[in-house]
Amino acid sequence: MKKLMLALAFTSVAAFAADTTITATMQLMDRGMQQVQRGFMYNSKSEILKGIDTLKNSDAIFKTVDVTTFIPNNKKVRVTQNITNNLSEDLEVLRKAIENNEFTTATEKYGKVLNDCVACHTVIRGW
C-alpha cells in the first residue's frame, strides 16, 4: 500500500512538474513576443533583439520537454516538432532583418513567427 501511495505521489509530482515547465515556457514565449512587439512600437532595435533572444531561449527549453506527456496523439507531436523547427528558422530570419535595418521585412517575419505560434496552438488546442 505504501508503494502504491508513493508511486501515485511521484506520478502526480512528475505530471505537475511537466505542466509547470510547459506553462512557464509558454509564459516566457509570451514575454518574448511582447518584447518584440514593444520594440517595433517604440522603434527599439535592442528591445526586438532581446525579445528574439527570449523566444529562442524558450524554444530551446520547449525542445527538451517530452511533449508526449501532454500531447497523446503522435501526429500532433510530429506537427508541433515541425512547427518549433520553423520557429527557430523564422527567428533567425527575423534577427537578420533587424540587424540589417530592414524593418518592413522584419515586420513580415514577425508575422511568420506569430503564425508559428498560432499554428501550434491550433494543433494543440484544436482551434
DRENDOBA-943322 format. One line per 4 residues: number of its first residue (from 0); their letters; for each residue x, y, z of C-alpha. Coordinates in nm, 4 decimals. Layout:
// DRENDOBA-943322
NUM = A = X/Y/Z; ...
END
This chain:
// DRENDOBA-943322
0 = MKKL = 0.0000/0.0000/0.0000; 0.2861/0.2383/0.0851; 0.4466/0.1647/-0.2513; 0.1219/0.2383/-0.4305
4 = MLAL = 0.0798/0.5699/-0.2480; 0.4429/0.6609/-0.3174; 0.4022/0.5752/-0.6858; 0.0862/0.7879/-0.7104
8 = AFTS = 0.2547/1.0787/-0.5359; 0.5567/1.0576/-0.7673; 0.3338/1.0426/-1.0753; 0.1386/1.3468/-0.9577
12 = VAAF = 0.4556/1.5446/-0.8894; 0.6044/1.4466/-1.2271; 0.2871/1.5484/-1.4104; 0.2734/1.8784/-1.2213
16 = AADT = 0.6409/1.9457/-1.2971; 0.5883/1.8798/-1.6684; 0.2825/2.1047/-1.6735; 0.4682/2.3774/-1.4839
20 = TITA = 0.7547/2.3545/-1.7317; 0.5176/2.3906/-2.0248; 0.3276/2.6731/-1.8558; 0.6473/2.8559/-1.7620
24 = TMQL = 0.7883/2.8088/-2.1116; 0.4711/2.9378/-2.2745; 0.4780/3.2409/-2.0432; 0.8390/3.3023/-2.1442
28 = MDRG = 0.7424/3.2803/-2.5120; 0.4606/3.5271/-2.4481; 0.7087/3.7640/-2.2848; 0.9397/3.7354/-2.5867
32 = MQQV = 0.6567/3.8107/-2.8291; 0.5628/4.1162/-2.6216; 0.9236/4.2366/-2.6205; 0.9461/4.2101/-2.9992
36 = QRGF = 0.6159/4.3901/-3.0467; 0.7105/4.6615/-2.7971; 1.0403/4.7043/-2.9831; 0.8550/4.7633/-3.3085
40 = MYNS = 0.6118/5.0071/-3.1457; 0.8877/5.2121/-2.9801; 1.1472/5.1832/-3.2583; 1.3819/4.9955/-3.0280
44 = KSEI = 1.6089/4.7595/-3.2152; 1.7623/4.6383/-2.8867; 1.4175/4.5508/-2.7451; 1.3352/4.3489/-3.0565
48 = LKGI = 1.6651/4.1612/-3.0311; 1.6037/4.0933/-2.6595; 1.2625/3.9538/-2.7486; 1.4132/3.7312/-3.0163
52 = DTLK = 1.6663/3.6023/-2.7613; 1.3857/3.5347/-2.5125; 1.1926/3.3425/-2.7787; 1.4990/3.1427/-2.8831
56 = NSDA = 1.5756/3.0521/-2.5218; 1.2190/2.9463/-2.4507; 1.2038/2.7464/-2.7740; 1.5241/2.5677/-2.6694
60 = IFKT = 1.3630/2.4803/-2.3346; 1.0484/2.3625/-2.5102; 1.2525/2.1283/-2.7290; 1.3846/1.9486/-2.4198
64 = VDVT = 1.0374/1.8709/-2.2843; 0.8783/1.5358/-2.3635; 0.5680/1.6638/-2.5392; 0.4096/1.3195/-2.5372
68 = TFIP = 0.3211/1.3821/-2.1713; 0.0641/1.6405/-2.2729; 0.0033/1.5535/-2.6406; -0.1262/1.1974/-2.6660
72 = NNKK = -0.1553/1.1962/-3.0461; 0.1665/1.1017/-3.2317; 0.0614/1.3006/-3.5387; 0.0236/1.6133/-3.3251
76 = VRVT = 0.3687/1.5528/-3.1743; 0.5296/1.5446/-3.5192; 0.3405/1.8544/-3.6301; 0.4443/2.0525/-3.3220
80 = QNIT = 0.8069/1.9441/-3.3659; 0.7978/2.0724/-3.7244; 0.6473/2.3988/-3.6061; 0.9220/2.4510/-3.3453
84 = NNLS = 1.1818/2.3884/-3.6167; 1.0090/2.6510/-3.8326; 1.0070/2.8870/-3.5353; 1.3834/2.8563/-3.4953
88 = EDLE = 1.4390/2.9343/-3.8625; 1.1905/3.2218/-3.8649; 1.3543/3.3783/-3.5585; 1.6924/3.3724/-3.7332
92 = VLRK = 1.5464/3.5391/-4.0438; 1.3794/3.7992/-3.8204; 1.7098/3.8664/-3.6412; 1.8942/3.9151/-3.9703
96 = AIEN = 1.6293/4.1563/-4.0975; 1.6570/4.3634/-3.7770; 2.0372/4.3618/-3.7860; 2.0237/4.4815/-4.1488
100 = NEFT = 1.7733/4.7579/-4.0596; 1.5132/4.6023/-4.2912; 1.2206/4.6847/-4.0642; 0.9437/4.6355/-4.3213
104 = TATE = 1.0777/4.2882/-4.3953; 1.1203/4.2309/-4.0218; 0.7531/4.3001/-3.9536; 0.6625/4.0409/-4.2177
108 = KYGK = 0.8964/3.7919/-4.0486; 0.7424/3.8738/-3.7104; 0.4110/3.7785/-3.8689; 0.5610/3.4397/-3.9613
112 = VLND = 0.6765/3.3908/-3.6016; 0.3277/3.4756/-3.4783; 0.1855/3.2346/-3.7362; 0.4112/2.9598/-3.5954
116 = CVAC = 0.2663/3.0236/-3.2505; -0.0922/3.0201/-3.3734; -0.0318/2.7066/-3.5837; 0.0983/2.5199/-3.2790
120 = HTVI = -0.1895/2.6388/-3.0625; -0.4326/2.5332/-3.3356; -0.2930/2.1794/-3.3279; -0.2657/2.1504/-2.9504
124 = RGW = -0.5860/2.3293/-2.8528; -0.7921/2.2223/-3.1518; -0.8926/2.5751/-3.2548
END
